[in-house]
């Protein structure tokens, strides 16, 4: 199911973005 794959990719992207933002906060 292509739609399912898209949802999973979006979830992974959001997770990575959150991790990145946390990392940036720690650097400041």
PDB file with one MODEL, atoms N, CA, C and O in Angstrom:
MODEL        1
ATOM      1  N   UNK A   1       0.853  -1.215   0.000  1.00  0.00           N
ATOM      2  CA  UNK A   1       0.000   0.000   0.000  1.00  0.00           C
ATOM      3  C   UNK A   1       0.880   1.254   0.000  1.00  0.00           C
ATOM      4  O   UNK A   1       1.612   1.510   0.956  1.00  0.00           O
ATOM      5  N   UNK A   2       0.801   2.012  -1.060  1.00  0.00           N
ATOM      6  CA  UNK A   2       1.653   3.201  -1.221  1.00  0.00           C
ATOM      7  C   UNK A   2       1.349   4.251  -0.159  1.00  0.00           C
ATOM      8  O   UNK A   2       2.259   4.898   0.358  1.00  0.00           O
ATOM      9  N   UNK A   3       0.090   4.416   0.160  1.00  0.00           N
ATOM     10  CA  UNK A   3      -0.318   5.410   1.153  1.00  0.00           C
ATOM     11  C   UNK A   3       0.327   5.118   2.502  1.00  0.00           C
ATOM     12  O   UNK A   3       0.777   6.026   3.199  1.00  0.00           O
ATOM     13  N   UNK A   4       0.364   3.839   2.857  1.00  0.00           N
ATOM     14  CA  UNK A   4       0.961   3.415   4.116  1.00  0.00           C
ATOM     15  C   UNK A   4       2.443   3.775   4.160  1.00  0.00           C
ATOM     16  O   UNK A   4       2.938   4.288   5.163  1.00  0.00           O
ATOM     17  N   UNK A   5       3.132   3.503   3.079  1.00  0.00           N
ATOM     18  CA  UNK A   5       4.566   3.810   2.993  1.00  0.00           C
ATOM     19  C   UNK A   5       4.782   5.305   3.168  1.00  0.00           C
ATOM     20  O   UNK A   5       5.722   5.722   3.845  1.00  0.00           O
ATOM     21  N   UNK A   6       3.925   6.110   2.569  1.00  0.00           N
ATOM     22  CA  UNK A   6       4.034   7.562   2.686  1.00  0.00           C
ATOM     23  C   UNK A   6       3.897   7.997   4.135  1.00  0.00           C
ATOM     24  O   UNK A   6       4.666   8.834   4.608  1.00  0.00           O
ATOM     25  N   UNK A   7       2.921   7.433   4.846  1.00  0.00           N
ATOM     26  CA  UNK A   7       2.703   7.790   6.255  1.00  0.00           C
ATOM     27  C   UNK A   7       3.930   7.446   7.079  1.00  0.00           C
ATOM     28  O   UNK A   7       4.360   8.228   7.927  1.00  0.00           O
ATOM     29  N   UNK A   8       4.490   6.272   6.827  1.00  0.00           N
ATOM     30  CA  UNK A   8       5.676   5.839   7.575  1.00  0.00           C
ATOM     31  C   UNK A   8       6.841   6.789   7.299  1.00  0.00           C
ATOM     32  O   UNK A   8       7.565   7.171   8.219  1.00  0.00           O
ATOM     33  N   UNK A   9       7.017   7.163   6.053  1.00  0.00           N
ATOM     34  CA  UNK A   9       8.107   8.084   5.709  1.00  0.00           C
ATOM     35  C   UNK A   9       7.923   9.421   6.405  1.00  0.00           C
ATOM     36  O   UNK A   9       8.886  10.007   6.899  1.00  0.00           O
ATOM     37  N   UNK A  10       6.689   9.905   6.447  1.00  0.00           N
ATOM     38  CA  UNK A  10       6.416  11.188   7.100  1.00  0.00           C
ATOM     39  C   UNK A  10       6.744  11.081   8.591  1.00  0.00           C
ATOM     40  O   UNK A  10       7.351  11.984   9.166  1.00  0.00           O
ATOM     41  N   UNK A  11       6.336   9.966   9.213  1.00  0.00           N
ATOM     42  CA  UNK A  11       6.620   9.767  10.640  1.00  0.00           C
ATOM     43  C   UNK A  11       8.120   9.786  10.885  1.00  0.00           C
ATOM     44  O   UNK A  11       8.593  10.422  11.827  1.00  0.00           O
ATOM     45  N   UNK A  12       8.866   9.091  10.036  1.00  0.00           N
ATOM     46  CA  UNK A  12      10.323   9.038  10.194  1.00  0.00           C
ATOM     47  C   UNK A  12      10.929  10.425  10.019  1.00  0.00           C
ATOM     48  O   UNK A  12      11.842  10.809  10.750  1.00  0.00           O
ATOM     49  N   UNK A  13      10.422  11.166   9.058  1.00  0.00           N
ATOM     50  CA  UNK A  13      10.935  12.515   8.808  1.00  0.00           C
ATOM     51  C   UNK A  13      10.684  13.415  10.010  1.00  0.00           C
ATOM     52  O   UNK A  13      11.562  14.176  10.417  1.00  0.00           O
ATOM     53  N   UNK A  14       9.482  13.325  10.575  1.00  0.00           N
ATOM     54  CA  UNK A  14       9.147  14.144  11.745  1.00  0.00           C
ATOM     55  C   UNK A  14      10.064  13.768  12.911  1.00  0.00           C
ATOM     56  O   UNK A  14      10.539  14.634  13.646  1.00  0.00           O
ATOM     57  N   UNK A  15      10.301  12.476  13.066  1.00  0.00           N
ATOM     58  CA  UNK A  15      11.171  12.017  14.151  1.00  0.00           C
ATOM     59  C   UNK A  15      12.570  12.600  13.990  1.00  0.00           C
ATOM     60  O   UNK A  15      13.166  13.104  14.942  1.00  0.00           O
ATOM     61  N   UNK A  16      13.081  12.521  12.758  1.00  0.00           N
ATOM     62  CA  UNK A  16      14.418  13.055  12.487  1.00  0.00           C
ATOM     63  C   UNK A  16      14.465  14.562  12.726  1.00  0.00           C
ATOM     64  O   UNK A  16      15.436  15.080  13.277  1.00  0.00           O
ATOM     65  N   UNK A  17      13.427  15.250  12.315  1.00  0.00           N
ATOM     66  CA  UNK A  17      13.380  16.698  12.494  1.00  0.00           C
ATOM     67  C   UNK A  17      13.394  17.054  13.974  1.00  0.00           C
ATOM     68  O   UNK A  17      14.107  17.968  14.389  1.00  0.00           O
ATOM     69  N   UNK A  18      12.608  16.333  14.770  1.00  0.00           N
ATOM     70  CA  UNK A  18      12.563  16.588  16.215  1.00  0.00           C
ATOM     71  C   UNK A  18      13.930  16.341  16.838  1.00  0.00           C
ATOM     72  O   UNK A  18      14.396  17.118  17.671  1.00  0.00           O
ATOM     73  N   UNK A  19      14.565  15.253  16.423  1.00  0.00           N
ATOM     74  CA  UNK A  19      15.900  14.945  16.949  1.00  0.00           C
ATOM     75  C   UNK A  19      16.880  16.052  16.595  1.00  0.00           C
ATOM     76  O   UNK A  19      17.695  16.468  17.419  1.00  0.00           O
ATOM     77  N   UNK A  20      16.788  16.512  15.377  1.00  0.00           N
ATOM     78  CA  UNK A  20      17.685  17.570  14.910  1.00  0.00           C
ATOM     79  C   UNK A  20      17.459  18.853  15.706  1.00  0.00           C
ATOM     80  O   UNK A  20      18.419  19.510  16.108  1.00  0.00           O
ATOM     81  N   UNK A  21      16.202  19.210  15.934  1.00  0.00           N
ATOM     82  CA  UNK A  21      15.883  20.423  16.697  1.00  0.00           C
ATOM     83  C   UNK A  21      16.406  20.307  18.129  1.00  0.00           C
ATOM     84  O   UNK A  21      16.939  21.271  18.680  1.00  0.00           O
ATOM     85  N   UNK A  22      16.255  19.145  18.720  1.00  0.00           N
ATOM     86  CA  UNK A  22      16.752  18.932  20.080  1.00  0.00           C
ATOM     87  C   UNK A  22      18.267  19.103  20.099  1.00  0.00           C
ATOM     88  O   UNK A  22      18.835  19.718  21.003  1.00  0.00           O
ATOM     89  N   UNK A  23      18.895  18.547  19.086  1.00  0.00           N
ATOM     90  CA  UNK A  23      20.343  18.646  18.982  1.00  0.00           C
ATOM     91  C   UNK A  23      20.783  20.110  18.877  1.00  0.00           C
ATOM     92  O   UNK A  23      21.739  20.528  19.531  1.00  0.00           O
ATOM     93  N   UNK A  24      20.086  20.868  18.062  1.00  0.00           N
ATOM     94  CA  UNK A  24      20.430  22.282  17.888  1.00  0.00           C
ATOM     95  C   UNK A  24      20.240  23.054  19.197  1.00  0.00           C
ATOM     96  O   UNK A  24      21.040  23.928  19.531  1.00  0.00           O
ATOM     97  N   UNK A  25      19.197  22.732  19.919  1.00  0.00           N
ATOM     98  CA  UNK A  25      18.948  23.410  21.195  1.00  0.00           C
ATOM     99  C   UNK A  25      20.106  23.143  22.143  1.00  0.00           C
ATOM    100  O   UNK A  25      20.550  24.041  22.858  1.00  0.00           O
ATOM    101  N   UNK A  26      20.592  21.916  22.148  1.00  0.00           N
ATOM    102  CA  UNK A  26      21.701  21.563  23.033  1.00  0.00           C
ATOM    103  C   UNK A  26      22.986  22.289  22.656  1.00  0.00           C
ATOM    104  O   UNK A  26      23.829  22.561  23.511  1.00  0.00           O
ATOM    105  N   UNK A  27      23.127  22.594  21.393  1.00  0.00           N
ATOM    106  CA  UNK A  27      24.346  23.259  20.934  1.00  0.00           C
ATOM    107  C   UNK A  27      24.389  24.729  21.358  1.00  0.00           C
ATOM    108  O   UNK A  27      25.465  25.306  21.515  1.00  0.00           O
ATOM    109  N   UNK A  28      23.224  25.320  21.539  1.00  0.00           N
ATOM    110  CA  UNK A  28      23.182  26.748  21.882  1.00  0.00           C
ATOM    111  C   UNK A  28      23.575  26.931  23.353  1.00  0.00           C
ATOM    112  O   UNK A  28      23.605  28.057  23.849  1.00  0.00           O
TER     113      UNK A  28
ENDMDL
END
